[in-house]
Amino acid sequence: MKKLINIRSFLIGLGMCFVISSCVDLEEEVYSAVTAENFFKTDEEFISALGQAYSSLGGLGNHSGLWSINELASDEIVISTKGGDWFDGGVLLQLHQHEFLPDNPFFQNSWNFLYGGINTCNRLIFSFQNLDNPNSEAYIAELRALRALYYYWAMDAFGNIPIVTDFTITEAPDTKNRVEAYNFILSELNEIIPLLPDAKDGTTYGRMTKWSALMIRMKLYLNAETYTGTAQWALAAKDAEEIINTGPYSLMPTYRDNFIINNSNSTENIFVYPYDKVFARGFNWVMMTLHIASQSTFNLTQQPWNGYQTVEEFYNSYVDPTKNPGVQGPVWKGLALEPSTGTVDGRLGNFLVGPQKRSNGGTLLDPGVEPTDPTGQNGDPNGEPITFMPFLNEIWPQGLRQAGARIGKYEFEIGGTDNMSNDFVVFRLSDAILSLAEAKFRLGETTQALALVNQIRDRAGNLDPFTTLTNENLLAERGREMFVEMTRRQDLIRFKKYGEAWWPFEGMKRPKKVHSAGSFLELFPIPQPQLLANPKLQQNPGYN
C-alpha cells in the first residue's frame, strides 16, 4: 500500500466502503455488532471507527455526484453528446445549460452523498458521547469538523437544508434557510477549531485538523455575501493569513507534484481523501475523461468512457494568444504542443491535448472518427490518429469523439485500473493564498493582493507577473490554478459571472441559456425524491 504506515488503521476503516454506494455485507454486519462495551477502548479502535465517516468522501471522485454538478454547471467542464453516447436522458445538458430540474438524478446522488456522511458523523458522535473515555472529546471535535464540511457543501449547493445533529431523532427535520445553515456551520467551527490537532504528519493525514477547519471557515467568510448578504472580507483574510503564516504548509516547487500518483508527500495539500485502487476505491476520472482507445496509451485494465471534456474557452485562458498559436474557428493548431518562444503556463499539464500514442510510442487510431473531424482524414482503413482537440464543435447532438481537452490534472498510472490511487485534494495552500489576495483586493489593499497573485503565477512557470489586479484577471487566475477542484461554480457566483454564456458553438441545436447574477439558478433544486420523502422540506424558489 502506498500510504504512510502509521495511518494504516485509518485506511482500513476507509476501506470498508470501496465505493460510496456499495458496501460489503459482511463488514456491515461486523460494525452493526459493535458496542461501547467491546469497542472504543484504544486509539486504534477510535480511528478505525472514524474511517466510516471519512469513507463517504469516496464519492467525490465518481461520476454523477457533487463534484459533477459543480463542475458541469461551471464554465470548466462539459460532456458533449457524442452520437448515441452520453445523452443520458438530457441530464448532462441540463446541468451545463442551467436548465436544472428537481428530478435530475445527479442532485439526488449529491444529496445522498452529503447526508450519508452527515448521518455517519451523527451516529459516531452519539456513540462517542456515551463513553467515559479521555480520548472521546478530541474525536468528537474531529467528527463535528467533518460534519461541518458536509454541511458547508450542502448549504453551498442547495441553500435551504435540514440541519440534524441528533442521531436518535425519529421525525422528519425542518428546512433551515441559508442564513441559519451558515450560522450553524460557523458556530460549530468556532467551537471545535481550538480542539483540533495542528500537526501535519502521518497521524493527521487525510483527517480534519485545525487547518482544514480554518479552510472551511475561510470559505464561509469568503462567500458570506452570497450566503447571507453581508460581506466578511476581513474575517476571510484573517483566517487565510493564519493558515499561510502559521500553518505547516508551503507551496510545492512544481504545481504538478500535488497531483501525482504518490502525492502524499505534498507540502501544500491541506486536506485530502486518500484514495487507493485496492483499499479505498472510487476515484474514476481516468474512466470519465479518456477516450475509449486511451486504454492502449496507459495499458489500462478497463476501457475508458470518453466523457468529460474541458470547455474550449477555459482551456484557451491558459495561453496568451498574442504569444502562442491559438484556435481559429473550427481548426485546431496544436495550442499546447507547438508553443512559440512566448510565455506558457506550466499548468497546461492540467489537460491532455494533441496526438495520443500507444504505450510503446506507436500510432493510436480511432476507427470511429467522424468525417467532420478537423484533425484530418488520412484515408487509413483502420481509422485516423487520435488527436484531442481543445476545439468543441457542439455539445449536442453530434459532438466529436476527439473534441475537447481531457482532464489530465491527476497523473494517470501506466497499467492502472478503473480506480486511481492519487489522493484527492480537497483543500490546498494555493487556494488560501488566492483567497487572501481576493479579500485584500476587496478591502482596497491592492499592493498586497497583487504580490500574492504573482506568487502563484511565479510558481506556475515562466509567466509574466501581473502589473495590475482586476476582477477579470483575478477570477481567471483562480480558474487556472484551481481547475476542477470544485471551486469554479462558487467563484463565478461570487464574481457575478455565473450564468454568462460559455458555449458559443455555431452548430448548437438549443438556445444559449443566459441568466443574470442573483438568479435562482445559483442554487440547485432540492431533489424531488427528498421532497416526497419529507414534506417539511421547502423547494428553492424558482423550481416550484
C-alpha positions as a Python dict, from the first residue, in 0.01 Angstrom:
ca = {
    (1, 'M'): (0, 0, 0),
    (2, 'K'): (136, 341, -95),
    (3, 'K'): (27, 534, 216),
    (4, 'L'): (224, 606, 531),
    (5, 'I'): (234, 307, 762),
    (6, 'N'): (114, 499, 1068),
    (7, 'I'): (-227, 566, 912),
    (8, 'R'): (-277, 201, 824),
    (9, 'S'): (-564, 152, 1070),
    (10, 'F'): (-736, 465, 937),
    (11, 'L'): (-719, 339, 580),
    (12, 'I'): (-858, 5, 688),
    (13, 'G'): (-1158, 200, 816),
    (14, 'L'): (-1178, 382, 485),
    (15, 'G'): (-1153, 52, 305),
    (16, 'M'): (-1486, -57, 448),
    (17, 'C'): (-1659, 104, 153),
    (18, 'F'): (-1477, 83, -179),
    (19, 'V'): (-1742, 297, -345),
    (20, 'I'): (-1985, 521, -158),
    (21, 'S'): (-2288, 343, -298),
    (22, 'S'): (-2175, -12, -228),
    (23, 'C'): (-2057, -177, 94),
    (24, 'V'): (-1973, -538, 161),
    (25, 'D'): (-2244, -712, 362),
    (26, 'L'): (-2002, -893, 591),
    (27, 'E'): (-1837, -570, 703),
    (28, 'E'): (-2175, -410, 762),
    (29, 'E'): (-2263, -699, 995),
    (30, 'V'): (-1938, -664, 1187),
    (31, 'Y'): (-1994, -295, 1254),
    (32, 'S'): (-2359, -339, 1346),
    (33, 'A'): (-2239, -561, 1633),
    (34, 'V'): (-2001, -302, 1778),
    (35, 'T'): (-2097, -171, 2122),
    (36, 'A'): (-1932, 61, 2372),
    (37, 'E'): (-1867, -240, 2595),
    (38, 'N'): (-1648, -425, 2343),
    (39, 'F'): (-1501, -143, 2133),
    (40, 'F'): (-1367, 216, 2153),
    (41, 'K'): (-1107, 116, 2410),
    (42, 'T'): (-793, 226, 2223),
    (43, 'D'): (-692, 499, 1983),
    (44, 'E'): (-669, 242, 1706),
    (45, 'E'): (-1032, 141, 1760),
    (46, 'F'): (-1149, 503, 1758),
    (47, 'I'): (-957, 572, 1438),
    (48, 'S'): (-1092, 260, 1270),
    (49, 'A'): (-1446, 377, 1350),
    (50, 'L'): (-1368, 728, 1227),
    (51, 'G'): (-1284, 577, 890),
    (52, 'Q'): (-1654, 510, 838),
    (53, 'A'): (-1729, 884, 844),
    (54, 'Y'): (-1445, 964, 606),
    (55, 'S'): (-1535, 685, 366),
    (56, 'S'): (-1833, 887, 244),
    (57, 'L'): (-1583, 1127, 88),
    (58, 'G'): (-1502, 849, -157),
    (59, 'G'): (-1794, 975, -364),
    (60, 'L'): (-1601, 1289, -464),
    (61, 'G'): (-1410, 1115, -743),
    (62, 'N'): (-1712, 945, -901),
    (63, 'H'): (-1936, 1038, -1191),
    (64, 'S'): (-2283, 1187, -1127),
    (65, 'G'): (-2235, 1328, -778),
    (66, 'L'): (-2142, 1652, -601),
    (67, 'W'): (-1821, 1710, -797),
    (68, 'S'): (-2007, 1657, -1124),
    (69, 'I'): (-2291, 1902, -1055),
    (70, 'N'): (-2045, 2173, -952),
    (71, 'E'): (-1812, 2127, -1247),
    (72, 'L'): (-2069, 2068, -1521),
    (73, 'A'): (-2263, 2376, -1411),
    (74, 'S'): (-1948, 2587, -1445),
    (75, 'D'): (-1752, 2710, -1747),
    (76, 'E'): (-1479, 2449, -1692),
    (77, 'I'): (-1627, 2114, -1788),
    (78, 'V'): (-1881, 1978, -2033),
    (79, 'I'): (-1984, 1633, -2152),
    (80, 'S'): (-2091, 1654, -2514),
    (81, 'T'): (-2340, 1411, -2660),
    (82, 'K'): (-2130, 1204, -2899),
    (83, 'G'): (-2384, 1046, -3129),
    (84, 'G'): (-2553, 780, -2921),
    (85, 'D'): (-2317, 823, -2627),
    (86, 'W'): (-2360, 1044, -2322),
    (87, 'F'): (-2705, 1188, -2388),
    (88, 'D'): (-2831, 1007, -2077),
    (89, 'G'): (-3182, 1145, -2098),
    (90, 'G'): (-3057, 1501, -2126),
    (91, 'V'): (-2947, 1530, -1761),
    (92, 'L'): (-2593, 1635, -1856),
    (93, 'L'): (-2715, 1909, -2092),
    (94, 'Q'): (-2947, 2033, -1818),
    (95, 'L'): (-2653, 2081, -1585),
    (96, 'H'): (-2431, 2264, -1830),
    (97, 'Q'): (-2707, 2481, -1976),
    (98, 'H'): (-2853, 2570, -1635),
    (99, 'E'): (-3186, 2405, -1703),
    (100, 'F'): (-3190, 2241, -1361),
    (101, 'L'): (-3482, 2013, -1278),
    (102, 'P'): (-3559, 1866, -934),
    (103, 'D'): (-3582, 1515, -1077),
    (104, 'N'): (-3228, 1519, -1220),
    (105, 'P'): (-3068, 1212, -1054),
    (106, 'F'): (-2736, 1394, -1011),
    (107, 'F'): (-2897, 1613, -744),
    (108, 'Q'): (-3034, 1311, -560),
    (109, 'N'): (-2693, 1144, -574),
    (110, 'S'): (-2530, 1457, -434),
    (111, 'W'): (-2784, 1487, -155),
    (112, 'N'): (-2736, 1122, -60),
    (113, 'F'): (-2357, 1169, -61),
    (114, 'L'): (-2380, 1467, 174),
    (115, 'Y'): (-2641, 1338, 415),
    (116, 'G'): (-2491, 989, 418),
    (117, 'G'): (-2172, 1147, 553),
    (118, 'I'): (-2367, 1365, 797),
    (119, 'N'): (-2565, 1068, 925),
    (120, 'T'): (-2250, 864, 985),
    (121, 'C'): (-2089, 1154, 1172),
    (122, 'N'): (-2400, 1188, 1389),
    (123, 'R'): (-2404, 816, 1463),
    (124, 'L'): (-2040, 811, 1569),
    (125, 'I'): (-2077, 1129, 1775),
    (126, 'F'): (-2369, 968, 1955),
    (127, 'S'): (-2159, 658, 2026),
    (128, 'F'): (-1858, 856, 2145),
    (129, 'Q'): (-2067, 1084, 2369),
    (130, 'N'): (-2181, 785, 2574),
    (131, 'L'): (-1825, 677, 2650),
    (132, 'D'): (-1629, 754, 2962),
    (133, 'N'): (-1303, 785, 2773),
    (134, 'P'): (-1049, 1070, 2782),
    (135, 'N'): (-998, 1042, 2404),
    (136, 'S'): (-1360, 1084, 2302),
    (137, 'E'): (-1372, 1467, 2317),
    (138, 'A'): (-1097, 1503, 2056),
    (139, 'Y'): (-1258, 1252, 1822),
    (140, 'I'): (-1599, 1417, 1861),
    (141, 'A'): (-1442, 1750, 1763),
    (142, 'E'): (-1294, 1584, 1454),
    (143, 'L'): (-1631, 1439, 1359),
    (144, 'R'): (-1802, 1775, 1407),
    (145, 'A'): (-1542, 1933, 1177),
    (146, 'L'): (-1605, 1670, 912),
    (147, 'R'): (-1981, 1714, 955),
    (148, 'A'): (-1931, 2090, 910),
    (149, 'L'): (-1760, 2019, 577),
    (150, 'Y'): (-2056, 1812, 457),
    (151, 'Y'): (-2298, 2083, 572),
    (152, 'Y'): (-2089, 2356, 407),
    (153, 'W'): (-2107, 2174, 75),
    (154, 'A'): (-2482, 2112, 119),
    (155, 'M'): (-2553, 2476, 204),
    (156, 'D'): (-2342, 2598, -87),
    (157, 'A'): (-2522, 2371, -336),
    (158, 'F'): (-2880, 2366, -209),
    (159, 'G'): (-2908, 2670, 19),
    (160, 'N'): (-3206, 2574, 233),
    (161, 'I'): (-3126, 2245, 402),
    (162, 'P'): (-3222, 2040, 709),
    (163, 'I'): (-2978, 2056, 999),
    (164, 'V'): (-2970, 1736, 1204),
    (165, 'T'): (-2727, 1676, 1490),
    (166, 'D'): (-2918, 1420, 1697),
    (167, 'F'): (-2876, 1065, 1572),
    (168, 'T'): (-3176, 949, 1777),
    (169, 'I'): (-3424, 1184, 1609),
    (170, 'T'): (-3714, 994, 1452),
    (171, 'E'): (-3929, 1265, 1295),
    (172, 'A'): (-3863, 1440, 966),
    (173, 'P'): (-3645, 1751, 1009),
    (174, 'D'): (-3746, 2104, 911),
    (175, 'T'): (-3572, 2310, 644),
    (176, 'K'): (-3333, 2577, 768),
    (177, 'N'): (-3283, 2878, 546),
    (178, 'R'): (-2937, 2951, 410),
    (179, 'V'): (-2851, 3212, 673),
    (180, 'E'): (-2948, 2974, 954),
    (181, 'A'): (-2738, 2698, 795),
    (182, 'Y'): (-2444, 2937, 756),
    (183, 'N'): (-2467, 3043, 1122),
    (184, 'F'): (-2486, 2682, 1239),
    (185, 'I'): (-2175, 2579, 1044),
    (186, 'L'): (-1989, 2886, 1164),
    (187, 'S'): (-2078, 2824, 1529),
    (188, 'E'): (-1967, 2462, 1501),
    (189, 'L'): (-1631, 2562, 1356),
    (190, 'N'): (-1577, 2835, 1616),
    (191, 'E'): (-1630, 2579, 1893),
    (192, 'I'): (-1417, 2296, 1761),
    (193, 'I'): (-1122, 2468, 1590),
    (194, 'P'): (-937, 2513, 1924),
    (195, 'L'): (-986, 2141, 1996),
    (196, 'L'): (-841, 2010, 1670),
    (197, 'P'): (-481, 1896, 1618),
    (198, 'D'): (-247, 2132, 1436),
    (199, 'A'): (17, 1875, 1339),
    (200, 'K'): (93, 1779, 981),
    (201, 'D'): (217, 1421, 989),
    (202, 'G'): (112, 1064, 929),
    (203, 'T'): (-129, 1066, 1223),
    (204, 'T'): (-334, 1352, 1077),
    (205, 'Y'): (-301, 1281, 706),
    (206, 'G'): (-641, 1263, 539),
    (207, 'R'): (-813, 1376, 859),
    (208, 'M'): (-967, 1700, 977),
    (209, 'T'): (-722, 1930, 1155),
    (210, 'K'): (-724, 2288, 1274),
    (211, 'W'): (-603, 2391, 929),
    (212, 'S'): (-869, 2214, 727),
    (213, 'A'): (-1139, 2352, 960),
    (214, 'L'): (-992, 2700, 914),
    (215, 'M'): (-1015, 2647, 538),
    (216, 'I'): (-1388, 2576, 572),
    (217, 'R'): (-1439, 2887, 785),
    (218, 'M'): (-1233, 3095, 544),
    (219, 'K'): (-1454, 2972, 261),
    (220, 'L'): (-1765, 3066, 457),
    (221, 'Y'): (-1636, 3419, 510),
    (222, 'L'): (-1511, 3449, 151),
    (223, 'N'): (-1861, 3371, 21),
    (224, 'A'): (-2053, 3534, 307),
    (225, 'E'): (-2207, 3798, 84),
    (226, 'T'): (-2352, 3524, -137),
    (227, 'Y'): (-2473, 3322, 160),
    (228, 'T'): (-2601, 3595, 392),
    (229, 'G'): (-2600, 3926, 205),
    (230, 'T'): (-2319, 4066, 423),
    (231, 'A'): (-1955, 4056, 309),
    (232, 'Q'): (-1690, 3933, 554),
    (233, 'W'): (-1367, 4005, 365),
    (234, 'A'): (-1165, 4099, 675),
    (235, 'L'): (-1255, 3775, 854),
    (236, 'A'): (-1175, 3573, 543),
    (237, 'A'): (-836, 3745, 527),
    (238, 'K'): (-769, 3674, 895),
    (239, 'D'): (-826, 3300, 858),
    (240, 'A'): (-625, 3286, 535),
    (241, 'E'): (-334, 3466, 700),
    (242, 'E'): (-335, 3224, 991),
    (243, 'I'): (-321, 2927, 754),
    (244, 'I'): (-47, 3084, 541),
    (245, 'N'): (168, 3237, 813),
    (246, 'T'): (142, 2986, 1097),
    (247, 'G'): (31, 2664, 929),
    (248, 'P'): (283, 2387, 846),
    (249, 'Y'): (237, 2422, 470),
    (250, 'S'): (439, 2558, 182),
    (251, 'L'): (391, 2570, -194),
    (252, 'M'): (538, 2277, -378),
    (253, 'P'): (812, 2385, -622),
    (254, 'T'): (611, 2228, -904),
    (255, 'Y'): (234, 2258, -935),
    (256, 'R'): (207, 1911, -1089),
    (257, 'D'): (357, 1736, -785),
    (258, 'N'): (41, 1800, -586),
    (259, 'F'): (-148, 1560, -814),
    (260, 'I'): (95, 1279, -899),
    (261, 'I'): (6, 921, -813),
    (262, 'N'): (210, 927, -493),
    (263, 'N'): (112, 1277, -380),
    (264, 'S'): (102, 1207, -7),
    (265, 'N'): (432, 1394, 35),
    (266, 'S'): (292, 1724, -89),
    (267, 'T'): (381, 2013, 142),
    (268, 'E'): (88, 2210, 0),
    (269, 'N'): (-215, 1984, 31),
    (270, 'I'): (-406, 2065, 350),
    (271, 'F'): (-686, 1809, 332),
    (272, 'V'): (-719, 1512, 101),
    (273, 'Y'): (-919, 1197, 62),
    (274, 'P'): (-660, 914, 45),
    (275, 'Y'): (-781, 707, -246),
    (276, 'D'): (-620, 372, -314),
    (277, 'K'): (-702, 143, -607),
    (278, 'V'): (-725, -155, -370),
    (279, 'F'): (-816, -25, -24),
    (280, 'A'): (-1018, 292, -95),
    (281, 'R'): (-1156, 280, -445),
    (282, 'G'): (-1384, 520, -632),
    (283, 'F'): (-1155, 775, -800),
    (284, 'N'): (-1270, 717, -1158),
    (285, 'W'): (-1152, 1021, -1355),
    (286, 'V'): (-932, 800, -1574),
    (287, 'M'): (-1252, 636, -1695),
    (288, 'M'): (-1464, 951, -1701),
    (289, 'T'): (-1248, 1165, -1932),
    (290, 'L'): (-1023, 948, -2152),
    (291, 'H'): (-1114, 825, -2500),
    (292, 'I'): (-1205, 459, -2539),
    (293, 'A'): (-878, 396, -2725),
    (294, 'S'): (-675, 561, -2446),
    (295, 'Q'): (-675, 219, -2285),
    (296, 'S'): (-376, 145, -2509),
    (297, 'T'): (-199, 469, -2413),
    (298, 'F'): (-187, 379, -2046),
    (299, 'N'): (-226, -1, -2067),
    (300, 'L'): (-538, 29, -1856),
    (301, 'T'): (-720, -279, -1735),
    (302, 'Q'): (-1054, -122, -1830),
    (303, 'Q'): (-1176, 72, -2133),
    (304, 'P'): (-1246, 444, -2061),
    (305, 'W'): (-1585, 605, -2125),
    (306, 'N'): (-1487, 911, -2338),
    (307, 'G'): (-1695, 1159, -2141),
    (308, 'Y'): (-1571, 1469, -1958),
    (309, 'Q'): (-1413, 1747, -2167),
    (310, 'T'): (-1284, 2098, -2100),
    (311, 'V'): (-1475, 2397, -2230),
    (312, 'E'): (-1265, 2540, -2513),
    (313, 'E'): (-1263, 2899, -2389),
    (314, 'F'): (-1150, 2788, -2046),
    (315, 'Y'): (-861, 2589, -2192),
    (316, 'N'): (-756, 2889, -2400),
    (317, 'S'): (-734, 3107, -2089),
    (318, 'Y'): (-402, 2940, -2004),
    (319, 'V'): (-218, 3080, -2305),
    (320, 'D'): (-152, 3437, -2409),
    (321, 'P'): (-295, 3444, -2765),
    (322, 'T'): (-54, 3722, -2862),
    (323, 'K'): (245, 3497, -2794),
    (324, 'N'): (122, 3150, -2886),
    (325, 'P'): (-81, 2987, -3161),
    (326, 'G'): (-448, 2961, -3084),
    (327, 'V'): (-776, 2830, -3208),
    (328, 'Q'): (-909, 2982, -3531),
    (329, 'G'): (-1267, 2879, -3595),
    (330, 'P'): (-1302, 2503, -3644),
    (331, 'V'): (-931, 2435, -3698),
    (332, 'W'): (-708, 2349, -3407),
    (333, 'K'): (-340, 2442, -3444),
    (334, 'G'): (-179, 2247, -3161),
    (335, 'L'): (-205, 2507, -2888),
    (336, 'A'): (-16, 2319, -2618),
    (337, 'L'): (218, 2122, -2844),
    (338, 'E'): (359, 2392, -3067),
    (339, 'P'): (412, 2697, -2846),
    (340, 'S'): (624, 2984, -2964),
    (341, 'T'): (904, 3121, -2751),
    (342, 'G'): (648, 3326, -2557),
    (343, 'T'): (538, 3254, -2201),
    (344, 'V'): (348, 2931, -2148),
    (345, 'D'): (156, 2842, -1833),
    (346, 'G'): (304, 2529, -1677),
    (347, 'R'): (-43, 2439, -1557),
    (348, 'L'): (-128, 2329, -1911),
    (349, 'G'): (-42, 1991, -1762),
    (350, 'N'): (-400, 2005, -1633),
    (351, 'F'): (-501, 1880, -1977),
    (352, 'L'): (-436, 1607, -2230),
    (353, 'V'): (-433, 1751, -2582),
    (354, 'G'): (-278, 1666, -2916),
    (355, 'P'): (-186, 1330, -3075),
    (356, 'Q'): (-228, 1032, -2847),
    (357, 'K'): (11, 738, -2875),
    (358, 'R'): (19, 378, -2771),
    (359, 'S'): (223, 300, -2462),
    (360, 'N'): (505, 176, -2689),
    (361, 'G'): (501, 502, -2888),
    (362, 'G'): (306, 366, -3182),
    (363, 'T'): (22, 548, -3355),
    (364, 'L'): (-316, 523, -3184),
    (365, 'L'): (-608, 507, -3427),
    (366, 'D'): (-976, 585, -3385),
    (367, 'P'): (-1182, 369, -3624),
    (368, 'G'): (-1495, 565, -3534),
    (369, 'V'): (-1366, 913, -3618),
    (370, 'E'): (-1630, 1132, -3782),
    (371, 'P'): (-1588, 1270, -4137),
    (372, 'T'): (-1624, 1621, -3991),
    (373, 'D'): (-1331, 1581, -3750),
    (374, 'P'): (-1090, 1870, -3833),
    (375, 'T'): (-774, 1675, -3740),
    (376, 'G'): (-776, 1541, -4094),
    (377, 'Q'): (-878, 1236, -4293),
    (378, 'N'): (-573, 1033, -4391),
    (379, 'G'): (-762, 751, -4556),
    (380, 'D'): (-632, 476, -4326),
    (381, 'P'): (-891, 194, -4333),
    (382, 'N'): (-816, 125, -3966),
    (383, 'G'): (-909, 477, -3861),
    (384, 'E'): (-748, 814, -3806),
    (385, 'P'): (-482, 901, -3546),
    (386, 'I'): (-641, 1014, -3222),
    (387, 'T'): (-586, 1382, -3151),
    (388, 'F'): (-753, 1552, -2855),
    (389, 'M'): (-858, 1897, -2974),
    (390, 'P'): (-936, 2192, -2746),
    (391, 'F'): (-1193, 2273, -3016),
    (392, 'L'): (-1552, 2170, -2942),
    (393, 'N'): (-1788, 2169, -3237),
    (394, 'E'): (-2109, 2139, -3033),
    (395, 'I'): (-2234, 1977, -2718),
    (396, 'W'): (-2544, 1819, -2873),
    (397, 'P'): (-2632, 1608, -3066),
    (398, 'Q'): (-2314, 1526, -3262),
    (399, 'G'): (-2018, 1625, -3051),
    (400, 'L'): (-1696, 1490, -3200),
    (401, 'R'): (-1539, 1189, -3027),
    (402, 'Q'): (-1196, 1351, -3009),
    (403, 'A'): (-1311, 1704, -2928),
    (404, 'G'): (-1226, 1876, -2603),
    (405, 'A'): (-907, 1883, -2397),
    (406, 'R'): (-927, 1598, -2146),
    (407, 'I'): (-876, 1628, -1771),
    (408, 'G'): (-511, 1544, -1708),
    (409, 'K'): (-468, 1716, -1372),
    (410, 'Y'): (-408, 1394, -1180),
    (411, 'E'): (-136, 1165, -1311),
    (412, 'F'): (-267, 850, -1477),
    (413, 'E'): (-95, 526, -1386),
    (414, 'I'): (56, 310, -1659),
    (415, 'G'): (-109, -28, -1616),
    (416, 'G'): (-373, 130, -1392),
    (417, 'T'): (-724, 13, -1319),
    (418, 'D'): (-1054, 197, -1334),
    (419, 'N'): (-972, 320, -981),
    (420, 'M'): (-692, 571, -930),
    (421, 'S'): (-460, 584, -629),
    (422, 'N'): (-387, 959, -628),
    (423, 'D'): (-509, 1131, -314),
    (424, 'F'): (-797, 1365, -400),
    (425, 'V'): (-718, 1722, -297),
    (426, 'V'): (-998, 1898, -111),
    (427, 'F'): (-805, 2196, 29),
    (428, 'R'): (-470, 2336, -81),
    (429, 'L'): (-245, 2621, 35),
    (430, 'S'): (-259, 2798, -301),
    (431, 'D'): (-636, 2836, -255),
    (432, 'A'): (-571, 3011, 77),
    (433, 'I'): (-316, 3241, -91),
    (434, 'L'): (-554, 3336, -372),
    (435, 'S'): (-839, 3377, -123),
    (436, 'L'): (-626, 3614, 82),
    (437, 'A'): (-541, 3804, -236),
    (438, 'E'): (-909, 3840, -319),
    (439, 'A'): (-1001, 3951, 33),
    (440, 'K'): (-721, 4209, 29),
    (441, 'F'): (-832, 4324, -315),
    (442, 'R'): (-1190, 4373, -194),
    (443, 'L'): (-1060, 4569, 106),
    (444, 'G'): (-860, 4800, -118),
    (445, 'E'): (-518, 4658, -23),
    (446, 'T'): (-424, 4608, -386),
    (447, 'T'): (-45, 4606, -350),
    (448, 'Q'): (-52, 4307, -114),
    (449, 'A'): (-316, 4136, -324),
    (450, 'L'): (-108, 4174, -639),
    (451, 'A'): (201, 4027, -472),
    (452, 'L'): (6, 3723, -356),
    (453, 'V'): (-138, 3653, -701),
    (454, 'N'): (204, 3690, -862),
    (455, 'Q'): (341, 3438, -613),
    (456, 'I'): (105, 3182, -765),
    (457, 'R'): (188, 3291, -1120),
    (458, 'D'): (559, 3263, -1049),
    (459, 'R'): (520, 2903, -930),
    (460, 'A'): (314, 2822, -1240),
    (461, 'G'): (614, 2872, -1468),
    (462, 'N'): (771, 3133, -1690),
    (463, 'L'): (476, 3370, -1669),
    (464, 'D'): (482, 3747, -1682),
    (465, 'P'): (369, 3893, -1350),
    (466, 'F'): (52, 4097, -1339),
    (467, 'T'): (116, 4470, -1312),
    (468, 'T'): (-239, 4545, -1203),
    (469, 'L'): (-515, 4338, -1049),
    (470, 'T'): (-872, 4343, -1176),
    (471, 'N'): (-1184, 4138, -1120),
    (472, 'E'): (-1124, 3974, -1455),
    (473, 'N'): (-763, 3864, -1417),
    (474, 'L'): (-812, 3763, -1053),
    (475, 'L'): (-1100, 3533, -1145),
    (476, 'A'): (-904, 3398, -1441),
    (477, 'E'): (-603, 3320, -1223),
    (478, 'R'): (-820, 3141, -970),
    (479, 'G'): (-964, 2938, -1256),
    (480, 'R'): (-624, 2837, -1392),
    (481, 'E'): (-487, 2740, -1052),
    (482, 'M'): (-797, 2569, -911),
    (483, 'F'): (-912, 2383, -1223),
    (484, 'V'): (-1159, 2102, -1138),
    (485, 'E'): (-1107, 2143, -762),
    (486, 'M'): (-1480, 2210, -715),
    (487, 'T'): (-1438, 2585, -663),
    (488, 'R'): (-1527, 2731, -1004),
    (489, 'R'): (-1907, 2745, -975),
    (490, 'Q'): (-1871, 2915, -638),
    (491, 'D'): (-1614, 3160, -775),
    (492, 'L'): (-1830, 3251, -1075),
    (493, 'I'): (-2122, 3325, -845),
    (494, 'R'): (-1908, 3537, -613),
    (495, 'F'): (-1763, 3734, -906),
    (496, 'K'): (-2114, 3771, -1054),
    (497, 'K'): (-2019, 3588, -1374),
    (498, 'Y'): (-2229, 3277, -1324),
    (499, 'G'): (-2486, 3232, -1595),
    (500, 'E'): (-2296, 3412, -1868),
    (501, 'A'): (-2284, 3222, -2196),
    (502, 'W'): (-1986, 2990, -2239),
    (503, 'W'): (-2096, 2766, -2524),
    (504, 'P'): (-2084, 2983, -2839),
    (505, 'F'): (-2089, 2687, -3078),
    (506, 'E'): (-2216, 2772, -3424),
    (507, 'G'): (-2379, 2431, -3454),
    (508, 'M'): (-2576, 2450, -3129),
    (509, 'K'): (-2919, 2296, -3171),
    (510, 'R'): (-3051, 2452, -2848),
    (511, 'P'): (-3066, 2818, -2745),
    (512, 'K'): (-2799, 2957, -2518),
    (513, 'K'): (-2903, 2973, -2155),
    (514, 'V'): (-2810, 3307, -2004),
    (515, 'H'): (-2926, 3449, -1674),
    (516, 'S'): (-2836, 3742, -1454),
    (517, 'A'): (-2633, 3747, -1135),
    (518, 'G'): (-2850, 3665, -837),
    (519, 'S'): (-3076, 3432, -1034),
    (520, 'F'): (-3249, 3148, -852),
    (521, 'L'): (-3031, 2919, -1064),
    (522, 'E'): (-2736, 2998, -836),
    (523, 'L'): (-2887, 2730, -613),
    (524, 'F'): (-2960, 2378, -725),
    (525, 'P'): (-3314, 2245, -665),
    (526, 'I'): (-3391, 2027, -366),
    (527, 'P'): (-3414, 1675, -520),
    (528, 'Q'): (-3769, 1565, -590),
    (529, 'P'): (-3733, 1230, -403),
    (530, 'Q'): (-3636, 1421, -89),
    (531, 'L'): (-3944, 1644, -113),
    (532, 'L'): (-4163, 1336, -146),
    (533, 'A'): (-3994, 1166, 149),
    (534, 'N'): (-4004, 1468, 379),
    (535, 'P'): (-4299, 1709, 338),
    (536, 'K'): (-4131, 1956, 574),
    (537, 'L'): (-3865, 2036, 314),
    (538, 'Q'): (-3919, 2351, 111),
    (539, 'Q'): (-3821, 2371, -255),
    (540, 'N'): (-3590, 2656, -350),
    (541, 'P'): (-3765, 2950, -521),
    (542, 'G'): (-3794, 2922, -897),
    (543, 'Y'): (-3829, 2543, -904),
    (544, 'N'): (-4190, 2513, -791),
}
